[in-house]
């Protein structure tokens, strides 16, 4: 059992909102921090939108969902957000410059006892441990999208992370309904994204190179493997911002022209408000996307008789 009760989630996007509510649902006291009131208002809307999903997938009552809501507070004041935090889970944009700045600010206002954990999708704790002023209390804690269903939590420390802190966070992950997955060493992308990102990039490459359209690519993967979603449906579930930041960063570092072009396409969608499931449109339209329809995998041509 951990000693972590007061949780602060910094960043209230798709995954940050899910982490916050899941922690509150599991009886932790949670403060959600974001940079302005507009972001806070969007977080409240996202979290309220989880009600039907929790009731459907976890078979809970409206009263049980509401109990989680009562354990949430919101603020745009970082000092206030972390004043009593046992752990701060950072879920801000996947941009190293922004993360460096955030941890430098956080280190100045958080109590010395507070554990810092990053939900970064691809970046290792060694990149930011100096900014935190407490490398022994800093590690990564990575969640999958739809945390109440895809309930893995990958825990990855740096060479300077205190083993006792690592064990504390493993215990905490279990307390909020996750299956803890401790990693033995730093690995950009952990286990999940080391497998997932090349898959998504392959789909984006096929689309960007004009080989096939997103729905055909998804249909091929789903029909041939029995998977419930293809790469573009997964991108919609994640939301466009995080994949865009990851792909743009790695493509720039590697001078990958195809992925730079793919990132530009994603940026066009973001600018048009086509953020995926959260906005009602991405590669599919929501709430009833085509890939969930019974006829999506049906053939469109008749077999030639012999």
Secondary structure, DSSP 8 states (H G I E B T S, - for coil): -----EEEEE--SHHHHHHHHHHHHTT-EEEEE-SSHHHHHHHHHHHHTTHHHHHHHH---HHHHHHHHTTEEEES-HHHHHTT-SEEEE---S-HHHHHHHHHHHHHHS-TT-EEEE--SS--GGGTHHHHT-GGGEEEEEE-SSTTTS-EEEEEE-TTS-HHHHHHHHHHHHHTT-EEEE-SS--TTTTHHHHHHHHHHHHHHHHHTTS--HHHHHHHHHHHH--S--HHHHHHHH-HHHHHHHHHHHHHHHT-HHHHHHHHHHHHHHHTT--BGGGTBSSSBSSS-GGGSTTTTS-SS-----
